[in-house]
Amino acid sequence: RGSGATLPRLCRSGAGGTGVGPDVVLEASASSSGVSVKAALVCAAALSALGVLAATRRRCLSGRRCQSASAPVRRALDAFGTRSPARPERSRRHFFGGFGESGPTGDTNELLETVNGIRRRRLGSTDMAVSELALGTQRWAGDDFNSPDEALCHAVLDRGVLEGGINLIDTAESYPIPSSNQKPEGRTEEIIGSWMAKEPGRRDKVLLASKISGGMNITRQSIIKNCEGSLKRLGTDRMDVYMLHWPARYTPQSNWGQSLEYDWQTGRQAVPQAASFGDIVEGMGQLIEQGKIRGYGSCNDNAVGLMGMAAAARERGVPGPCCMQNDYSLLNRRIEENGLSEASSPALENCGFMAYNVLAGGMLTGKYGLDIENMDLEGPPPAAVDDPDEERGVRSNRDPRGRMDRRDWALTLIRYRTRAAREAMAEYKVLAKRAGLTPTALALRFAAGRDAVTTSLLGHTSVEQLDECIKAFEEAARQPLDPQLCWDIDRVHVKNRLPLFTVDGARPERANRGKIGERIP
């Protein structure tokens, strides 16, 4: 970059400026041609990044001559080194290779159609058009105080899919959460399957996404076996998207707590024991080849996971990941600023994104009070566990408005109620009122307007809640948020970009431990 030389010029001239051809550069015996090994490896890596001639690259680096690859290599170098308008669009769109020339085309999140008022966007490089509003099913038929039963789940599906323009259902083999002996894991998938079985053609009205539990559970073999288990419970022979519920490898961002810092020692111990990116994409690639899934991705992951899977997929000649899924909301815009949005963009991996907890565990709906210091008597009570009025807190716990009024969930989800989060939510509530919106509508329409977000996964405990969400996304389709309102939201955001990850009152006797036992920072 400092010398002003283009990559082709460097590849042809090498370190010593001897003017050798690119095929010679790719030889392992590069030094005998007057080119440093370092220069040869740089050029080989660049060609690999383009997704060109991976097999030829491996042959060349093993010491065999690449005469037959000369013309393709030259074409790749020429494409890489030019900024001409005639440059192939795919070279611009997928700098790191993507699906390759024969794969599906189109930018992720591209608007494809609007059905019953709900927009549908392209998911990754696939031809799947997913609704901006999707049905999250984590609690369906679970062992919680307000988990929807099978009848209510079917009513939500009727309203959302048959009437409301929604076509994406997100689930997992571990749902419902919480589960019990009477309401076991896997029951949620069975309920979705029983709804589809009610009427011929229902399967074709929806896109199904499910997940394999993460960590050491993940192997190439378990990916295939567990997917087949999910398909059986869903009562279908194909799934549209299959994801890791959390990464196989250790990464601090995969937990529900407030940990962000990568622990090198833990990484040294844990990562070598986990399934590799190659294992993962080989399992997913086999499922695609068998017609059991159309695409795959990872949840609770980051740019490392996306780029690792994408690189491994290119090397093995299988499709790359089509989507990622993470916590995202007005309070947690982490993916836009930690590299995942950049890696997912059409300029790089062209990967879709599914947002969950868009309402921050219900805190962004306005139903919980935010002032826990000054005993605000006019607004709604705070979450029961935070309420300074103990008697009122007991009443809220006895008749909960949602999870935040139950001590077990409220402590687990404490990240949505940090001092910084409450301060930000108070300002967002004022902005919503000024714009003539409910706090819920502001949160949902904000997510619908973000470049990085393909779809938002929303859970509902009533059809009325679903109706409110549908209305918000219909309004988002008709008119985006006012630019001045978006800037006002940004002004709140930049005061504290990570309000969920501020830890109030870290205790001196609990070194490097957060409220739910996670390692911090």
N, C-alpha and C positions, 0 to 999 in steps of 0.2 A: 504494500500500500504506500509506504514511504517513497519507494523508488519510482512509482508511477507505472510499473510494468504490469501488463495483464497476465492472468494465469497461463494462457497458452504460450506467451513469450517466455515465461519462467520455465514451463515444461519443455519447451523446445531448446532453450539455451542452458538450463541447469545452473548450478552454482558458478561454473567456470565460463559460461558464455560460449560453449563449444558448438551450439547449433544442432544438437542431435534431435532426432524425431521423437514424437510422443511414444511410439512403440518401444523405442530403446529405453526411454525413461522408466518404463514400467518393468524393466528387467531387474531381477534381484541383483544381478551383477552390474548394477548401474555404474559403479565406480570405474569399471574398465572402459567405459565409453566417455569418461571425462565428466560424469555427473555425480554429485555426492549422493550417498544413500539417503540422506535427509531430504534432498530435493525430490528424489524418486518417490519416497514415501508420502511427501506432501501432495504430489500430483496423483498418486494412486488413491489417496484418501479423497481428493477432490472428485475424481471420477466415480468413486464408490458413492459419494454423497449425491451425485447425479443419478444414481440408480442404474448406471450404464455398465453392462458387461461384467457383472459380479463374478461370474464363473471364470471369465478370461482374466480378471484381475487376480483371482486365486492362482491360476496357472502361471501367470507371469511372475508373481512374487515367489513362486516355488522354484523359479530358475529356468522355466521353459520360455522359449522365444515367442513373441506375439505377432509374428508377421501377418497372420490372417486377420488380426484385429486392427490393423493399421487404419483402414478407412473408417470403421465405426468410431474408433478412438478419436480420429481427427475431427469427425463430425461432432462428437460430444464436446471436444475442446473448443471448436468454433462456436457452437451454441452457447457454451459457458462464457466465452469471452466477448460476445457482441451484445450491444444494447439496441440493435436494429429493430424497428417496428415489425420486421418480418420474422423475428424470433418466435418459435412455437409458443403458443399460449401456455401449454402445460409446463414448459421449462420455467416460466415465470411463476406459475401458480404453485408448483410443487418443487421447490428448490432442492429438497432432499429426496425426491424420487416419487413419493406418493404411490398411486396405484399403477403407474406406468402408462404407456401410450394406449394400451388396449383396455384399460379400466374405465369405469364410469366417469363422467365429467360433470362439472358444475361446482360452484362455490357452496360450502356449507353455510347454512342459515339463509340461503337464497329463498325468497318468497316464491312458492310454487302455485298455491291456490288458496282460496278462502271458502270454507264450508260452514254453512249455518252461522256465519259471522265470525268464525274462529280461523285465523290464518294458519297455514301449514308451511313448514320450512324444510329445506333439504337437510338431511342428517349426514354430515361428512361428505364424502365423495359418492355416496350411494344414490340410488333412485328413490329412497324412502322419504316421503313427505310427512313429517310429524307435526301434530297440532301444537301450537304454542302453549296451550294448557293441557297438561297430562294428569292422569289419575295416579296418585301415590297410594300405595296399599299397605304400608308397613303395619298398620294397626287393625286391618280387616280381620274380624273374627278372633281378636286377641283376648287376653285375659286382663284387660284394663277396665277401669270403671265406665268408660264411655266408648269402648271399641264397638264399631258397627257390627251387627250380626249379619248372617248370610242374606236375609231378606233386605236389609238396608243396603248392603253391598250391591245387590242386584238392582235395587232402585237407583242407586248412584250410577251404575253402568247404563241403565235404561236412559236416564236423563242425560248423562254426559255423552254417550256414544250414539244412541239411537236418535236423540233430539238435539244435542248441543254442539255437534261439530268436533268433539274430542275423538281421537283415534289411537292415542298412545296410552298403554297401561304398563306401569312399572311395578315389578314385584321382585321377590327373592326367595330362594329355597329356605331361608331362615325366618321368613314371615309366617305368622304374626309375631310382633314384638310388643308387649311381652307374651310369651307362650306359657303353656302349662301342660300337664298330662292330659287334661280334658280338651285343651285347645293347642295341639302340638304344632311345631314348625312344619311348614308345607301345606297347612290348611288353607292359607290365603290363595295359593296357586290352585288348589282344588275348587275353591269358590269361583274363581275366574273361569275355570274349565266348565263348571256346572252351568254358569250363565251362558257361555258360548254354545253349550250342548242343547240349550232350550229351543234353538231355531236354526235351521240350515242357513249358511251364509254369514253367520255372525263372526266366525273366525276371520273372514275376509274384510270385515269392517274395522278391524283393529290391528295395531302393531304391538307385539308383545315383547317386553324387555324383562329379563330375569337375571339373577346373579348367583354365583357360587361364592360361598363363604371364603374369606381370604386367609392370609397367613400361611402356616405350614400345611393347611388343608389342600393347598393348590399344588397339583402336579399335572403333567401332560395327561396322564391317565384319568385323574379325578375330574379334570375339566370335561372330558368326554362323558364319563360315567354320570357325573352330577347333572350335566345338561340333559341327558337321557331321562334321569329321574324327574327333573322339572317338566319335561315334555309329557311324561306319563301323567303327572298330576294335573297338568293343564289340559290334558285330553287332546293333544294335537301332535302332528309329526314334524312341526317346524316352529322355530322361534325367530323373531326378527333381530333382536340384539341380545347378546349374552355377555355379561360383565363380571369382573372380579368385584366382590363387594368391598373389599379393601385389598391393598397390594399384597403380593406374596412376600415381598421383601420388607425389611424394617424401614419405615420412614415416619418421622414424628407427626406428619400432617394427616396420618391415617386414623388418628383416634378422635374421640369426641371432646377432648379437653382443650387446654390452652398451650399446648406444647408446639413450639416452632423450631427450636434449635436442633440441628442434627447432631446426635451423639456419635462421634467417630468410633469409640470403643464398642458401643452396642452394634454399630454397623459392621465392624470387623468380625464380630462374633456371629451375628444373625444372618447377614446377607449371603455368605457362602452356603448356608444351609437351606436357603429358600429356593424355590423354582426360579430358573433364569428367565429372562425375557424370551430367549429362544424356545424354552419349554412351553411357555405360555402361548406364543403365536403358533407353534406347531400344533398344539391341541386345538386352538381356535381355527386354524387353517384346515385341519381335518374335518371339523364340524361343518365348515363352509363347503368343503368339497363334497361332503355327504348330503348336503342340502338341509341340514338340521338347523342352521342359523344363517342369517344374511350378513351379519356384522358383529363386531365385538368392541369392548372397551374396558375401562376400569373406573371404579368409584373411589372417592376419598384418596385421590392420588394427585400427582403434580406433573410438572413439565418433564421431570426425569422419567416418570413412568410412561408418558406418551411418547417421548422421543426414543426411549429404550425399546418399547414394543415396535415402533415404526421402523427403527433401524434393523432390528432382528427380523422383521417381516420382509423387508427388502432383500436382506441377505439370503433368506430362504425362499423367496419367490412366492410369498403368500400375501393376501391383502393386508394392509395396515389397519389399525384401529379406526373405527368410524365415530366414536364418541367417548367422552369422559363425563363423570357425574360427581358433583361436589356441592357442599354447603355454599349457598350464595344468597345474598339479600342486600338491602340497604345498609345493613350492619356488617356485612362480610363480603367485601368486594375483592378479597384476596386474590382470586384467580386472574383478575384483570391486571394485577400488579406484581405477581410473583413468577411470571413467565409462562403460565399455562395458556392464557389467552393468546399470547404471542405465538407459542408453538402450535396452537390449534387453528390459527388464522389461515385463510386461503393462500396467503403468501408462503406458508410453510407446509404444515401437515394436513390442512384442510379437514379438521376434525370437529364434529359437533359437540355440544355441551348441554347436559341436563342439570338444571338447578334444583336443589331440594332445600327445605327449610327457608323458603322465600319469605315466609311470615315470621321467621325467627321464633319458632316454637309458640306462636300465638302472641308474642309480645308486640309485634307490629300492627296488630288489629285494633289496639286501643282499649281492649277490655280489661287490661291490668293497669293499675295506677303506677306512676313512675316516681313520684315524690315520696321517698320512704324516710326522709329526715324531718320534714316539716309538718307531718300529719295532715296532708291535704284532705279536707273533709268534703270537698265539692266533687272531686273526680271519683272514679271507681277505686276500690281498695287495691293495694299492691298485691302481688303474689303472696299467698298465705305465709310462706316461709320468711318473707321479707317484712311482713306487716308489723309496725311497731305497736299496734293495738292488738294485744295477744288474744283477747276475746273475739275480735273480728276475724283474726287469722284462723282461729279454731272453727268459726262458722264457715269461712271460705273453704277450709279443708274438708268440712263435713258435707258441703254442697258445692263441689268444685266447678269453676267455670271452664277449666281445662287443666292440662298437665302441670302448669305452674302453680296450681293450688294444692298439688299433692307433693308431700315432702320428698319422696323417693325421686320423682322426675325433676322436681324443682332443683334439687342439689346436683343431679346429673347434668342438667341444662343451665347451670349457673352462668355459663359464658354469655348468655343472652341478657343477663341482668347485672352486668358489671356497672360500676358508676359511670364509666365512659359510655357504655351502651345506653343506659337510661338517659344520660344527658343528650346524646344524639337523637334518641327516639322522641324526646320532648320537643326538640327543634323540628323534626320531621312532622310531628303531629300539628305544629303551628303552620308549617308550609302546606300541609294537606287542607287544613281548614281555610286558609287564605285562598287556595285554588278551588275551593268548593268540592273537595274530594273527601271520602272517608280515608282513615289511615290505611285500611286494607287495600282500597283501590290505588292509593299512591304507591304502596309497596309492590303490588302486582303489575301495575302499568310501567313502573320503573324497570322491572325485570324484563318485561315484554319489549322494551325499547333499546335494550343493550345489544351491541354488535356481537358480543361474545356468547350470548345465550340463545340456544336453539329452542328450548322448551323448559317450562317450569312444572315440577311435580308437586301437586297439592293434595294433601289428605283431607278428608271431610268426615265429620261425624253426623252430618244431616244433609238432606237434599237442599235445604235452604242455604247452607254454607256453599254448596256447589253452585247454586244459582248466583250468589254474590260474586263468585270467582268468574263464572262465565260472563257475567255482565261487564266486569272489569276488562276482560280480554276482548270482548266485543268492542268496547269503547277504545281500547288500545289500537284495534284494527281500523277504526274510523278516524282516529286523530291521535297523533303522538303527543306526549307531554310538551307543554310550552317550553321553548328553549331557555327562557329566563328561570322557570321553575327548575329545570335540569341543572342550571348553573347554581341556583340556590342550594340544591341538594349537594352538589359538588363542594360548595363552600363549607357545608357542615362536615362533609366527609374528610376534607383535608385537615380539619382540626385534629382528628385522630383517625388515621387510616385503618387501624386494627382495634376497634373498641372491644371486640369479643376476646381479644388476647391480652387485655390489660388485667392484671391480677390484683384485686383489692385485698390488702391485709395478709400478704404472705407471711407465714409464721416463722420466727427464728428457729424453732425447734424442729421444723419440718423442712430441712434443707432440700432444695430442688424438687419439691413435691407440691403439686397443685391441689385444688379442692377435691378432685375425684381420684387422687393418687397418681396422676400422670406426672412425668418428669417435666419440669420447667427450668429455665425458659425454653 
